[in-house]
Amino acid sequence: MRIGVVDFSKARPVRRKPNPEDEGGRGLALVGELAEDWGTAPLPWGKQVWAELHGKGDQ
């Protein structure tokens, strides 16, 4: 399954290691651990971040 989210920023997301007291900054770390693959696609007005998730038995 491929899922994606879009936003109006053209800046590429950066995967980082947040400090334990940070309230955010964990999204891409979670995506990176759970997804088979992920990336970004530019849009005329922003970008899409997508991820491919495979279930049991998927090839």
PyMOL Python script that loads the backbone (N, CA, C, O; Angstrom):
from pymol import cmd

cmd.read_pdbstr("""\
ATOM      1  N   MET A   1       0.846  -1.150   0.000  1.00  0.00           N
ATOM      2  CA  MET A   1       0.000   0.000   0.000  1.00  0.00           C
ATOM      3  C   MET A   1       0.906   1.231   0.000  1.00  0.00           C
ATOM      4  O   MET A   1       1.924   1.271   0.691  1.00  0.00           O
ATOM      5  N   ARG A   2       0.523   2.212  -0.771  1.00  0.00           N
ATOM      6  CA  ARG A   2       1.257   3.483  -0.803  1.00  0.00           C
ATOM      7  C   ARG A   2       0.353   4.577  -0.262  1.00  0.00           C
ATOM      8  O   ARG A   2      -0.782   4.743  -0.708  1.00  0.00           O
ATOM      9  N   ILE A   3       0.871   5.315   0.700  1.00  0.00           N
ATOM     10  CA  ILE A   3       0.125   6.425   1.273  1.00  0.00           C
ATOM     11  C   ILE A   3       0.955   7.689   1.137  1.00  0.00           C
ATOM     12  O   ILE A   3       2.177   7.621   1.002  1.00  0.00           O
ATOM     13  N   GLY A   4       0.306   8.827   1.170  1.00  0.00           N
ATOM     14  CA  GLY A   4       1.031  10.086   1.062  1.00  0.00           C
ATOM     15  C   GLY A   4       0.314  11.207   1.787  1.00  0.00           C
ATOM     16  O   GLY A   4      -0.898  11.171   1.998  1.00  0.00           O
ATOM     17  N   VAL A   5       1.089  12.189   2.155  1.00  0.00           N
ATOM     18  CA  VAL A   5       0.555  13.417   2.732  1.00  0.00           C
ATOM     19  C   VAL A   5       1.142  14.581   1.954  1.00  0.00           C
ATOM     20  O   VAL A   5       2.261  14.493   1.446  1.00  0.00           O
ATOM     21  N   VAL A   6       0.401  15.659   1.859  1.00  0.00           N
ATOM     22  CA  VAL A   6       0.862  16.830   1.120  1.00  0.00           C
ATOM     23  C   VAL A   6       0.864  18.051   2.028  1.00  0.00           C
ATOM     24  O   VAL A   6       0.110  18.129   2.998  1.00  0.00           O
ATOM     25  N   ASP A   7       1.727  19.000   1.692  1.00  0.00           N
ATOM     26  CA  ASP A   7       1.717  20.293   2.374  1.00  0.00           C
ATOM     27  C   ASP A   7       2.145  21.372   1.394  1.00  0.00           C
ATOM     28  O   ASP A   7       2.533  21.082   0.262  1.00  0.00           O
ATOM     29  N   PHE A   8       2.073  22.604   1.836  1.00  0.00           N
ATOM     30  CA  PHE A   8       2.352  23.737   0.963  1.00  0.00           C
ATOM     31  C   PHE A   8       3.807  24.177   0.983  1.00  0.00           C
ATOM     32  O   PHE A   8       4.167  25.119   0.278  1.00  0.00           O
ATOM     33  N   SER A   9       4.642  23.530   1.761  1.00  0.00           N
ATOM     34  CA  SER A   9       6.065  23.875   1.811  1.00  0.00           C
ATOM     35  C   SER A   9       6.813  23.124   0.716  1.00  0.00           C
ATOM     36  O   SER A   9       6.565  21.938   0.496  1.00  0.00           O
ATOM     37  N   LYS A  10       7.720  23.802   0.033  1.00  0.00           N
ATOM     38  CA  LYS A  10       8.554  23.149  -0.974  1.00  0.00           C
ATOM     39  C   LYS A  10       9.852  22.622  -0.374  1.00  0.00           C
ATOM     40  O   LYS A  10      10.630  21.963  -1.064  1.00  0.00           O
ATOM     41  N   ALA A  11      10.095  22.907   0.907  1.00  0.00           N
ATOM     42  CA  ALA A  11      11.314  22.435   1.572  1.00  0.00           C
ATOM     43  C   ALA A  11      11.251  20.922   1.761  1.00  0.00           C
ATOM     44  O   ALA A  11      10.226  20.375   2.167  1.00  0.00           O
ATOM     45  N   ARG A  12      12.365  20.255   1.460  1.00  0.00           N
ATOM     46  CA  ARG A  12      12.427  18.806   1.647  1.00  0.00           C
ATOM     47  C   ARG A  12      12.493  18.483   3.136  1.00  0.00           C
ATOM     48  O   ARG A  12      13.173  19.177   3.892  1.00  0.00           O
ATOM     49  N   PRO A  13      11.792  17.436   3.562  1.00  0.00           N
ATOM     50  CA  PRO A  13      11.855  17.062   4.969  1.00  0.00           C
ATOM     51  C   PRO A  13      13.218  16.474   5.310  1.00  0.00           C
ATOM     52  O   PRO A  13      13.882  15.879   4.461  1.00  0.00           O
ATOM     53  N   VAL A  14      13.621  16.647   6.553  1.00  0.00           N
ATOM     54  CA  VAL A  14      14.907  16.136   7.022  1.00  0.00           C
ATOM     55  C   VAL A  14      14.646  15.192   8.188  1.00  0.00           C
ATOM     56  O   VAL A  14      14.034  15.571   9.187  1.00  0.00           O
ATOM     57  N   ARG A  15      15.118  13.962   8.045  1.00  0.00           N
ATOM     58  CA  ARG A  15      14.992  12.998   9.140  1.00  0.00           C
ATOM     59  C   ARG A  15      16.063  13.316  10.176  1.00  0.00           C
ATOM     60  O   ARG A  15      17.245  13.422   9.850  1.00  0.00           O
ATOM     61  N   ARG A  16      15.638  13.467  11.419  1.00  0.00           N
ATOM     62  CA  ARG A  16      16.584  13.808  12.476  1.00  0.00           C
ATOM     63  C   ARG A  16      16.244  13.026  13.734  1.00  0.00           C
ATOM     64  O   ARG A  16      15.169  12.435  13.843  1.00  0.00           O
ATOM     65  N   LYS A  17      17.165  13.031  14.671  1.00  0.00           N
ATOM     66  CA  LYS A  17      16.930  12.373  15.954  1.00  0.00           C
ATOM     67  C   LYS A  17      16.552  13.447  16.962  1.00  0.00           C
ATOM     68  O   LYS A  17      17.397  14.253  17.351  1.00  0.00           O
ATOM     69  N   PRO A  18      15.280  13.470  17.394  1.00  0.00           N
ATOM     70  CA  PRO A  18      14.857  14.512  18.335  1.00  0.00           C
ATOM     71  C   PRO A  18      15.369  14.227  19.745  1.00  0.00           C
ATOM     72  O   PRO A  18      15.655  13.085  20.106  1.00  0.00           O
ATOM     73  N   ASN A  19      15.474  15.274  20.513  1.00  0.00           N
ATOM     74  CA  ASN A  19      15.782  15.130  21.932  1.00  0.00           C
ATOM     75  C   ASN A  19      14.555  14.548  22.637  1.00  0.00           C
ATOM     76  O   ASN A  19      13.432  14.773  22.186  1.00  0.00           O
ATOM     77  N   PRO A  20      14.742  13.812  23.724  1.00  0.00           N
ATOM     78  CA  PRO A  20      13.591  13.215  24.422  1.00  0.00           C
ATOM     79  C   PRO A  20      12.534  14.229  24.857  1.00  0.00           C
ATOM     80  O   PRO A  20      11.351  13.894  24.920  1.00  0.00           O
ATOM     81  N   GLU A  21      12.941  15.461  25.156  1.00  0.00           N
ATOM     82  CA  GLU A  21      11.966  16.461  25.597  1.00  0.00           C
ATOM     83  C   GLU A  21      11.280  17.196  24.443  1.00  0.00           C
ATOM     84  O   GLU A  21      10.353  17.971  24.681  1.00  0.00           O
ATOM     85  N   ASP A  22      11.711  16.973  23.206  1.00  0.00           N
ATOM     86  CA  ASP A  22      11.062  17.599  22.051  1.00  0.00           C
ATOM     87  C   ASP A  22       9.633  17.079  21.907  1.00  0.00           C
ATOM     88  O   ASP A  22       9.370  15.897  22.126  1.00  0.00           O
ATOM     89  N   GLU A  23       8.717  17.970  21.538  1.00  0.00           N
ATOM     90  CA  GLU A  23       7.324  17.579  21.351  1.00  0.00           C
ATOM     91  C   GLU A  23       7.042  17.077  19.943  1.00  0.00           C
ATOM     92  O   GLU A  23       5.999  16.466  19.709  1.00  0.00           O
ATOM     93  N   GLY A  24       7.931  17.316  19.018  1.00  0.00           N
ATOM     94  CA  GLY A  24       7.731  16.882  17.640  1.00  0.00           C
ATOM     95  C   GLY A  24       9.028  16.384  17.041  1.00  0.00           C
ATOM     96  O   GLY A  24      10.031  16.224  17.736  1.00  0.00           O
ATOM     97  N   GLY A  25       8.994  16.140  15.732  1.00  0.00           N
ATOM     98  CA  GLY A  25      10.202  15.739  15.028  1.00  0.00           C
ATOM     99  C   GLY A  25      10.419  14.243  14.926  1.00  0.00           C
ATOM    100  O   GLY A  25      11.521  13.797  14.607  1.00  0.00           O
ATOM    101  N   ARG A  26       9.377  13.459  15.193  1.00  0.00           N
ATOM    102  CA  ARG A  26       9.525  12.005  15.154  1.00  0.00           C
ATOM    103  C   ARG A  26       8.862  11.356  13.945  1.00  0.00           C
ATOM    104  O   ARG A  26       9.006  10.151  13.735  1.00  0.00           O
ATOM    105  N   GLY A  27       8.147  12.127  13.161  1.00  0.00           N
ATOM    106  CA  GLY A  27       7.369  11.571  12.054  1.00  0.00           C
ATOM    107  C   GLY A  27       8.188  10.788  11.049  1.00  0.00           C
ATOM    108  O   GLY A  27       7.856   9.642  10.749  1.00  0.00           O
ATOM    109  N   LEU A  28       9.249  11.377  10.521  1.00  0.00           N
ATOM    110  CA  LEU A  28      10.050  10.679   9.522  1.00  0.00           C
ATOM    111  C   LEU A  28      10.817   9.509  10.119  1.00  0.00           C
ATOM    112  O   LEU A  28      11.070   8.526   9.423  1.00  0.00           O
ATOM    113  N   ALA A  29      11.188   9.590  11.377  1.00  0.00           N
ATOM    114  CA  ALA A  29      11.851   8.455  12.025  1.00  0.00           C
ATOM    115  C   ALA A  29      10.901   7.257  12.076  1.00  0.00           C
ATOM    116  O   ALA A  29      11.312   6.126  11.821  1.00  0.00           O
ATOM    117  N   LEU A  30       9.635   7.506  12.405  1.00  0.00           N
ATOM    118  CA  LEU A  30       8.642   6.428  12.420  1.00  0.00           C
ATOM    119  C   LEU A  30       8.406   5.877  11.019  1.00  0.00           C
ATOM    120  O   LEU A  30       8.364   4.663  10.823  1.00  0.00           O
ATOM    121  N   VAL A  31       8.253   6.762  10.056  1.00  0.00           N
ATOM    122  CA  VAL A  31       8.048   6.330   8.674  1.00  0.00           C
ATOM    123  C   VAL A  31       9.236   5.495   8.212  1.00  0.00           C
ATOM    124  O   VAL A  31       9.050   4.444   7.599  1.00  0.00           O
ATOM    125  N   GLY A  32      10.448   5.948   8.498  1.00  0.00           N
ATOM    126  CA  GLY A  32      11.644   5.224   8.090  1.00  0.00           C
ATOM    127  C   GLY A  32      11.734   3.830   8.680  1.00  0.00           C
ATOM    128  O   GLY A  32      12.256   2.919   8.037  1.00  0.00           O
ATOM    129  N   GLU A  33      11.235   3.649   9.891  1.00  0.00           N
ATOM    130  CA  GLU A  33      11.277   2.337  10.538  1.00  0.00           C
ATOM    131  C   GLU A  33      10.169   1.408  10.049  1.00  0.00           C
ATOM    132  O   GLU A  33      10.374   0.197   9.964  1.00  0.00           O
ATOM    133  N   LEU A  34       9.004   1.956   9.729  1.00  0.00           N
ATOM    134  CA  LEU A  34       7.847   1.128   9.398  1.00  0.00           C
ATOM    135  C   LEU A  34       7.666   0.870   7.906  1.00  0.00           C
ATOM    136  O   LEU A  34       7.067  -0.136   7.528  1.00  0.00           O
ATOM    137  N   ALA A  35       8.167   1.750   7.059  1.00  0.00           N
ATOM    138  CA  ALA A  35       7.916   1.659   5.623  1.00  0.00           C
ATOM    139  C   ALA A  35       9.001   0.859   4.908  1.00  0.00           C
ATOM    140  O   ALA A  35      10.164   0.862   5.311  1.00  0.00           O
ATOM    141  N   GLU A  36       8.596   0.175   3.841  1.00  0.00           N
ATOM    142  CA  GLU A  36       9.555  -0.479   2.957  1.00  0.00           C
ATOM    143  C   GLU A  36      10.376   0.559   2.211  1.00  0.00           C
ATOM    144  O   GLU A  36      11.575   0.384   1.997  1.00  0.00           O
ATOM    145  N   ASP A  37       9.718   1.637   1.819  1.00  0.00           N
ATOM    146  CA  ASP A  37      10.367   2.718   1.079  1.00  0.00           C
ATOM    147  C   ASP A  37       9.571   3.987   1.332  1.00  0.00           C
ATOM    148  O   ASP A  37       8.379   3.923   1.634  1.00  0.00           O
ATOM    149  N   TRP A  38      10.215   5.133   1.211  1.00  0.00           N
ATOM    150  CA  TRP A  38       9.523   6.410   1.331  1.00  0.00           C
ATOM    151  C   TRP A  38      10.320   7.454   0.566  1.00  0.00           C
ATOM    152  O   TRP A  38      11.504   7.269   0.282  1.00  0.00           O
ATOM    153  N   GLY A  39       9.654   8.551   0.240  1.00  0.00           N
ATOM    154  CA  GLY A  39      10.327   9.619  -0.482  1.00  0.00           C
ATOM    155  C   GLY A  39       9.434  10.837  -0.591  1.00  0.00           C
ATOM    156  O   GLY A  39       8.388  10.929   0.052  1.00  0.00           O
ATOM    157  N   THR A  40       9.869  11.764  -1.417  1.00  0.00           N
ATOM    158  CA  THR A  40       9.111  12.991  -1.632  1.00  0.00           C
ATOM    159  C   THR A  40       8.885  13.200  -3.118  1.00  0.00           C
ATOM    160  O   THR A  40       9.666  12.733  -3.947  1.00  0.00           O
ATOM    161  N   ALA A  41       7.832  13.891  -3.441  1.00  0.00           N
ATOM    162  CA  ALA A  41       7.522  14.255  -4.820  1.00  0.00           C
ATOM    163  C   ALA A  41       7.140  15.730  -4.836  1.00  0.00           C
ATOM    164  O   ALA A  41       6.234  16.142  -4.112  1.00  0.00           O
ATOM    165  N   PRO A  42       7.826  16.532  -5.661  1.00  0.00           N
ATOM    166  CA  PRO A  42       7.482  17.949  -5.720  1.00  0.00           C
ATOM    167  C   PRO A  42       6.124  18.162  -6.388  1.00  0.00           C
ATOM    168  O   PRO A  42       5.742  17.429  -7.300  1.00  0.00           O
ATOM    169  N   LEU A  43       5.422  19.156  -5.925  1.00  0.00           N
ATOM    170  CA  LEU A  43       4.162  19.583  -6.516  1.00  0.00           C
ATOM    171  C   LEU A  43       4.307  21.054  -6.882  1.00  0.00           C
ATOM    172  O   LEU A  43       5.174  21.733  -6.332  1.00  0.00           O
ATOM    173  N   PRO A  44       3.487  21.566  -7.792  1.00  0.00           N
ATOM    174  CA  PRO A  44       3.609  22.980  -8.166  1.00  0.00           C
ATOM    175  C   PRO A  44       3.454  23.932  -6.979  1.00  0.00           C
ATOM    176  O   PRO A  44       4.002  25.034  -6.996  1.00  0.00           O
ATOM    177  N   TRP A  45       2.723  23.520  -5.964  1.00  0.00           N
ATOM    178  CA  TRP A  45       2.430  24.384  -4.818  1.00  0.00           C
ATOM    179  C   TRP A  45       3.005  23.864  -3.510  1.00  0.00           C
ATOM    180  O   TRP A  45       2.729  24.440  -2.458  1.00  0.00           O
ATOM    181  N   GLY A  46       3.793  22.794  -3.537  1.00  0.00           N
ATOM    182  CA  GLY A  46       4.339  22.227  -2.299  1.00  0.00           C
ATOM    183  C   GLY A  46       5.020  20.902  -2.558  1.00  0.00           C
ATOM    184  O   GLY A  46       5.837  20.782  -3.471  1.00  0.00           O
ATOM    185  N   LYS A  47       4.684  19.907  -1.755  1.00  0.00           N
ATOM    186  CA  LYS A  47       5.282  18.582  -1.928  1.00  0.00           C
ATOM    187  C   LYS A  47       4.367  17.510  -1.357  1.00  0.00           C
ATOM    188  O   LYS A  47       3.451  17.786  -0.582  1.00  0.00           O
ATOM    189  N   GLN A  48       4.645  16.284  -1.763  1.00  0.00           N
ATOM    190  CA  GLN A  48       4.017  15.107  -1.181  1.00  0.00           C
ATOM    191  C   GLN A  48       5.120  14.256  -0.566  1.00  0.00           C
ATOM    192  O   GLN A  48       6.164  14.048  -1.186  1.00  0.00           O
ATOM    193  N   VAL A  49       4.898  13.768   0.637  1.00  0.00           N
ATOM    194  CA  VAL A  49       5.763  12.766   1.246  1.00  0.00           C
ATOM    195  C   VAL A  49       4.976  11.464   1.199  1.00  0.00           C
ATOM    196  O   VAL A  49       3.845  11.399   1.680  1.00  0.00           O
ATOM    197  N   TRP A  50       5.576  10.428   0.619  1.00  0.00           N
ATOM    198  CA  TRP A  50       4.879   9.162   0.447  1.00  0.00           C
ATOM    199  C   TRP A  50       5.650   8.037   1.134  1.00  0.00           C
ATOM    200  O   TRP A  50       6.851   8.146   1.383  1.00  0.00           O
ATOM    201  N   ALA A  51       4.934   6.959   1.431  1.00  0.00           N
ATOM    202  CA  ALA A  51       5.540   5.773   2.038  1.00  0.00           C
ATOM    203  C   ALA A  51       4.844   4.537   1.489  1.00  0.00           C
ATOM    204  O   ALA A  51       3.637   4.541   1.251  1.00  0.00           O
ATOM    205  N   GLU A  52       5.624   3.479   1.293  1.00  0.00           N
ATOM    206  CA  GLU A  52       5.085   2.191   0.868  1.00  0.00           C
ATOM    207  C   GLU A  52       5.161   1.224   2.043  1.00  0.00           C
ATOM    208  O   GLU A  52       6.230   0.974   2.600  1.00  0.00           O
ATOM    209  N   LEU A  53       3.997   0.689   2.404  1.00  0.00           N
ATOM    210  CA  LEU A  53       3.884  -0.256   3.508  1.00  0.00           C
ATOM    211  C   LEU A  53       3.462  -1.603   2.950  1.00  0.00           C
ATOM    212  O   LEU A  53       2.568  -1.678   2.106  1.00  0.00           O
ATOM    213  N   HIS A  54       4.093  -2.655   3.411  1.00  0.00           N
ATOM    214  CA  HIS A  54       3.769  -4.000   2.951  1.00  0.00           C
ATOM    215  C   HIS A  54       3.247  -4.802   4.128  1.00  0.00           C
ATOM    216  O   HIS A  54       3.829  -4.780   5.213  1.00  0.00           O
ATOM    217  N   GLY A  55       2.160  -5.504   3.912  1.00  0.00           N
ATOM    218  CA  GLY A  55       1.594  -6.353   4.950  1.00  0.00           C
ATOM    219  C   GLY A  55       2.134  -7.768   4.855  1.00  0.00           C
ATOM    220  O   GLY A  55       2.918  -8.081   3.959  1.00  0.00           O
ATOM    221  N   LYS A  56       1.722  -8.611   5.764  1.00  0.00           N
ATOM    222  CA  LYS A  56       2.134 -10.013   5.733  1.00  0.00           C
ATOM    223  C   LYS A  56       1.663 -10.654   4.440  1.00  0.00           C
ATOM    224  O   LYS A  56       0.505 -10.499   4.053  1.00  0.00           O
ATOM    225  N   GLY A  57       2.545 -11.365   3.777  1.00  0.00           N
ATOM    226  CA  GLY A  57       2.206 -12.042   2.540  1.00  0.00           C
ATOM    227  C   GLY A  57       2.363 -11.194   1.300  1.00  0.00           C
ATOM    228  O   GLY A  57       2.291 -11.726   0.192  1.00  0.00           O
ATOM    229  N   ASP A  58       2.574  -9.892   1.436  1.00  0.00           N
ATOM    230  CA  ASP A  58       2.793  -9.035   0.268  1.00  0.00           C
ATOM    231  C   ASP A  58       4.179  -9.290  -0.292  1.00  0.00           C
ATOM    232  O   ASP A  58       5.135  -9.494   0.456  1.00  0.00           O
ATOM    233  N   GLN A  59       4.280  -9.278  -1.585  1.00  0.00           N
ATOM    234  CA  GLN A  59       5.581  -9.469  -2.243  1.00  0.00           C
ATOM    235  C   GLN A  59       5.979  -8.230  -2.981  1.00  0.00           C
ATOM    236  O   GLN A  59       7.044  -8.194  -3.598  1.00  0.00           O
TER     237      GLN A  59
END
""", "prot")
cmd.dss("prot")
cmd.show_as("cartoon", "prot")
cmd.util.cbc("prot")
cmd.orient("prot")
